[in-house]
Each structure stands twice: as C-alpha cells, then as structure tokens.
Amino acid sequence: MPKEALAALCSLRVAPLRDASHALPAPLWARTHLAEKGEMSSQPLWLFDLDNTLHNASHAIFPAINANMNLFMERVLKEQGLPADQDAVNAMRQRYWRLYGATLLGMVQHHQVRPEDFLRDAHDFDDLFGMIRAERGLLNLLERLPGRKILLTNAPLRYSRDVVRHLGLHRHFDKHISIESMRVHGKLKPKPSRQMLQQLLARERVPAHRCILVEDTVVNLKSAKELGMRTAWITQYLAGNPHFSPAGVRRMQTMHPTYVDVKVRSVRQLAAHLRRLAGA
C-alpha cells in the first residue's frame, strides 16, 4: 500500500446514503452491512458517477448549474475588480473546468471563495425533481451487477443525495462520496485526482484491478486506468453537455481510447460486458 495513501486515509470522508427520516451523521468513512459483507471478497467494486452517467444532467440541470455558476463568478470578479462580462465569465468557467476537473477548484485557488458558498449557489434549483431525466431499468441493472457499489460524484452531497433518492437507487449504494469529502491532506481533490482514487482503494482494501469506474468524463477514466482500475465510458448524454462543442462530441462518439475498457451508450449495457469488466 503506498505510504502517501496510508498517510492520507483519514482525509477522505464519506457520508452514507440513508433514509431521509434519519439525520445524516458527520461525513466519515461510514460502513454499512453491505460494505461489511463485501469487504475482502473477490467480487468487484463499482464506482458510479452520477451526472450524465445515471441520469441526463445535460437536459436541464447542467445548463442551470452553468447559469448559477456564472452569476456567482460574475459577482466575485466584480468585487475583485476583474473583467466580469459574460464572455469573460464563460471563458473562465470553461478554463477552470479543463484545468482542474471542477470549476470550483479554480475559484478556490485563484479567487479565495469558500467551497460551500460556491456549491450552494451553483446547485440552487427551483424544481430539481422536475429537471431530472433518466432512462428506465436502472434499478434492475444495479441489482444484476455483482459486487458493491459506491456513488462517486464531483457534485455536492445534498444535491447528489436528492437525485439518487429521486431515482430510487439509493439502497443499492452502500457509500456516497461527494465532492466535499474528496480531500487529500486537507485539500480538495475531486476526480480526476489519482491521489483521491488511491485513498479510496486503500480504505476499501480493494486492488485496483477489481475496481470499475463508470463515468461519462474521459479524463476521470484516464486517471483510474493509470492506477490499474477497469473503466466503462457512458456516452449517451454527451451530445447535450455544455462543456463540449458539437465537433468535440462527434470526435468523442467515434473514438475509443486505450484507457477505456468498455464504451457503451447506457449503463444498462454494462451487464453484457461483465466478463471484460469484472472477470465474470
């Protein structure tokens, strides 16, 4: 086990998915009966992304998040005496997303914003549940996949918890790792951070080759593959993703990087690739 992973274990914290009638405990590496039964078994560990993997965030949620981010960033830039017109804000949001994998990190590092303020404002929706679009059959898919499942998302806890509960999938995830919990040595390290993924593997006591990352974002898959994980790329919601140009989407739809083990349109197709992904 890498020394840096051991040294940082206590930095990565997880809040479990629970029934809404129970208050969420402090975000620790929590364990459920599912985790206890699965630990040290030979079954795979699935790490599922949320947005544009388990539901269509491109339909309404991503555009709303981008608009909310722009308003927040415009206010911050004006306060700091920086250019704050729409073009400048859009360019900065995209640049930080490309550089850090999350616009939040750029705003924290370069503009000293508080992460909780940014996340709260970016995910402020009038009707979140009315914005969610997802295909049918996800519950059946999760039931058919062997092994434990962890929700691993760069979205904040409250938002991701609400979405996964609305989809009715929460009981199939025995852990929930949101962006607030992705810390290494006290610093935010969301996907695609290899350090954060190493911590996760160390804490779960699972070798990388038994871990499968299911994602729509290729840079996250690349980091996972570099650590020895298996990777599944979900592509059906790329077309509406505001982070990519139409030309970029067309390129991605035809490419199959070497760090992607399985490329499928829908998570519902994962069961057909179990032998490649999980050795089943």
C-alpha positions in Angstrom: 0.0 0.0 0.0 1.5 3.4 -1.0 2.8 5.4 2.0 1.1 8.5 0.8 -2.2 6.7 0.7 -1.9 5.4 4.2 -0.9 8.8 5.5 -3.9 10.4 4.0 -6.6 7.9 4.8 -8.3 10.0 7.4 -8.6 12.9 5.0 -11.2 11.3 2.7 -14.6 11.2 4.3 -17.9 9.7 3.2 -21.5 10.2 4.2 -23.6 7.1 3.7 -26.9 7.2 1.8 -29.7 6.7 4.4 -33.4 7.1 4.6 -34.5 10.7 4.6 -36.1 10.3 8.0 -32.7 9.9 9.6 -30.3 12.8 10.0 -27.0 12.3 8.2 -24.1 11.7 10.5 -20.9 13.6 10.3 -19.2 12.8 7.0 -16.9 9.9 8.0 -15.8 6.8 6.2 -19.0 5.1 7.2 -19.7 1.4 6.8 -23.0 -0.4 6.2 -23.9 -4.0 6.3 -23.3 -4.1 2.5 -19.8 -2.9 2.9 -19.1 -5.3 5.8 -20.3 -8.3 3.7 -18.4 -7.2 0.6 -15.1 -6.3 2.2 -12.2 -8.6 1.3 -14.4 -10.6 -1.1 -13.4 -11.5 -4.6 -16.3 -9.5 -6.1 -15.7 -6.2 -7.9 -16.2 -2.8 -6.5 -18.2 -0.5 -8.8 -17.6 3.3 -8.6 -20.5 5.1 -10.3 -20.5 8.7 -11.4 -23.9 10.4 -11.2 -24.4 13.3 -13.6 -24.7 12.2 -17.2 -24.0 8.6 -16.1 -27.0 7.6 -14.1 -29.3 10.5 -15.4 -29.4 13.1 -18.1 -27.9 16.2 -16.5 -27.4 17.8 -19.9 -31.2 18.1 -20.3 -31.8 20.9 -17.8 -29.5 20.5 -14.7 -26.1 21.3 -16.3 -27.5 24.5 -18.1 -28.9 25.7 -14.8 -25.7 24.9 -12.9 -23.7 26.8 -15.5 -26.0 29.8 -15.3 -25.8 29.7 -11.5 -22.0 29.5 -11.6 -21.9 32.4 -14.0 -23.9 34.6 -11.6 -21.7 33.6 -8.7 -18.5 34.2 -10.7 -19.6 37.5 -12.1 -20.3 38.8 -8.5 -16.9 37.6 -7.3 -15.0 39.0 -10.3 -16.7 42.4 -9.9 -15.8 42.5 -6.3 -12.2 41.8 -7.2 -12.1 44.4 -9.9 -11.7 41.8 -12.7 -13.5 41.6 -16.1 -16.9 40.2 -15.4 -18.7 40.4 -18.8 -20.5 37.2 -20.0 -17.7 36.2 -22.4 -15.0 36.6 -19.7 -17.0 34.6 -17.2 -17.8 31.8 -19.6 -14.2 31.5 -20.7 -13.0 31.4 -17.1 -15.6 28.7 -16.1 -14.6 26.5 -19.0 -10.8 27.1 -18.4 -11.0 26.1 -14.7 -13.1 23.0 -15.6 -10.5 21.9 -18.1 -7.5 22.6 -15.9 -8.8 21.2 -12.6 -11.7 18.9 -13.5 -14.0 21.1 -11.5 -14.7 24.9 -11.8 -14.8 25.0 -8.0 -11.1 24.3 -7.6 -10.2 27.3 -9.9 -12.4 29.6 -7.9 -11.0 28.4 -4.6 -7.4 28.6 -5.7 -7.5 31.8 -7.7 -10.3 33.8 -6.1 -10.4 32.5 -2.5 -14.1 31.6 -2.5 -15.5 29.3 0.1 -16.3 25.9 -1.4 -19.6 25.7 0.5 -20.7 29.0 -0.9 -19.9 28.1 -4.5 -21.6 24.7 -4.3 -24.7 26.1 -2.6 -25.2 28.8 -5.2 -24.3 26.6 -8.2 -26.9 23.9 -7.2 -29.8 26.2 -6.3 -32.8 25.0 -8.2 -36.5 25.9 -8.1 -37.6 22.5 -9.1 -34.8 19.9 -9.1 -37.0 16.9 -9.4 -38.8 18.3 -12.4 -35.5 18.7 -14.1 -34.3 15.1 -13.7 -34.5 12.8 -16.8 -33.3 9.2 -16.6 -33.9 6.0 -18.5 -35.9 3.1 -17.1 -34.3 -0.1 -16.0 -31.5 1.4 -13.8 -32.8 -0.3 -10.7 -32.8 -3.7 -12.4 -29.3 -3.0 -13.8 -27.8 -2.3 -10.4 -29.4 -5.5 -9.0 -27.8 -7.6 -11.7 -24.3 -6.3 -11.3 -22.2 -8.4 -8.8 -20.3 -6.7 -6.1 -20.6 -3.5 -4.1 -21.4 -0.1 -5.5 -20.2 3.3 -4.4 -21.6 6.6 -5.7 -18.5 8.7 -6.5 -19.5 12.2 -7.7 -18.0 15.6 -8.1 -21.4 17.0 -7.2 -22.2 18.2 -3.6 -23.8 15.9 -1.1 -27.2 17.4 -0.7 -27.8 17.6 -4.5 -26.5 14.1 -5.3 -28.3 12.6 -2.4 -31.6 14.2 -3.6 -31.1 13.0 -7.2 -30.2 9.4 -6.3 -33.1 9.1 -3.9 -35.5 10.5 -6.6 -34.2 7.9 -9.0 -34.9 5.2 -6.3 -31.3 3.9 -6.5 -30.0 4.9 -3.0 -30.4 1.5 -1.5 -28.0 0.0 -4.0 -25.1 2.2 -3.0 -23.5 1.4 0.3 -21.4 4.5 0.3 -21.7 8.0 -1.1 -18.6 10.1 -1.8 -19.4 13.6 -2.8 -17.0 16.5 -3.7 -16.9 17.9 -0.2 -15.4 14.6 1.0 -12.7 14.3 -1.6 -9.8 15.7 0.4 -6.2 14.7 0.4 -4.1 16.2 3.2 -6.9 18.7 3.8 -7.1 19.9 0.2 -10.0 19.3 -2.1 -9.0 16.7 -4.7 -12.1 15.7 -6.7 -11.9 13.5 -9.8 -9.7 13.1 -11.8 -7.3 13.2 -8.8 -5.3 9.9 -8.7 -4.4 10.7 -5.1 -8.0 10.7 -4.1 -8.6 7.4 -6.0 -5.6 5.8 -4.3 -7.0 6.7 -0.9 -10.3 5.2 -1.9 -8.6 1.9 -2.9 -6.6 1.8 0.3 -9.5 2.4 2.5 -11.7 -0.1 0.7 -8.9 -2.7 0.7 -9.6 -3.5 -2.9 -6.9 -4.0 -5.5 -7.2 -1.6 -8.4 -7.9 -4.4 -11.0 -11.1 -5.3 -9.1 -12.4 -1.7 -9.1 -14.5 -0.4 -12.0 -15.1 3.3 -12.6 -18.3 4.0 -14.6 -18.2 7.6 -16.0 -19.1 9.9 -18.8 -15.9 12.0 -18.4 -12.9 10.5 -20.2 -10.2 12.4 -18.2 -11.5 10.7 -15.0 -11.4 7.3 -16.7 -7.8 8.0 -17.7 -6.7 8.6 -14.1 -8.5 5.5 -13.0 -6.8 3.4 -15.7 -3.4 4.7 -14.8 -3.9 3.3 -11.3 -4.9 -0.1 -12.8 -8.7 0.2 -12.5 -11.1 -1.0 -15.1 -13.1 1.6 -16.9 -16.5 2.0 -18.5 -17.4 5.1 -20.6 -21.0 6.1 -20.8 -21.7 8.2 -23.9 -25.4 8.7 -24.5 -25.6 12.2 -22.8 -22.5 13.7 -24.4 -24.4 15.5 -27.1 -26.1 17.9 -24.8 -23.2 18.5 -22.5 -22.4 22.3 -22.4 -18.7 21.6 -21.7 -18.2 20.2 -25.2 -18.7 21.7 -28.7 -20.7 19.7 -31.3 -17.4 18.9 -33.1 -15.9 17.7 -29.9 -18.9 15.5 -29.2 -18.6 14.0 -32.7 -15.0 13.2 -32.1 -15.7 11.5 -28.8 -18.5 9.4 -30.3 -16.1 7.9 -32.8 -13.0 7.5 -30.5 -12.2 4.6 -28.2 -9.1 5.5 -26.1 -6.9 2.7 -24.8 -7.7 3.6 -21.2 -11.4 2.8 -21.8 -12.1 -0.9 -21.3 -15.8 -0.7 -22.3 -17.5 2.1 -24.2 -21.4 1.9 -24.1 -24.2 4.3 -24.7 -26.1 3.4 -21.5 -25.3 1.9 -18.1 -28.0 -0.6 -18.9 -25.5 -2.2 -21.3 -22.9 -2.9 -18.6 -24.2 -6.3 -17.7 -23.4 -7.5 -21.2 -19.7 -6.7 -20.6 -19.2 -8.3 -17.2 -16.6 -10.7 -18.4 -14.4 -7.8 -19.6 -15.1 -5.5 -16.7 -15.3 -7.9 -13.7 -14.0 -11.2 -15.0 -17.4 -12.7 -14.6 
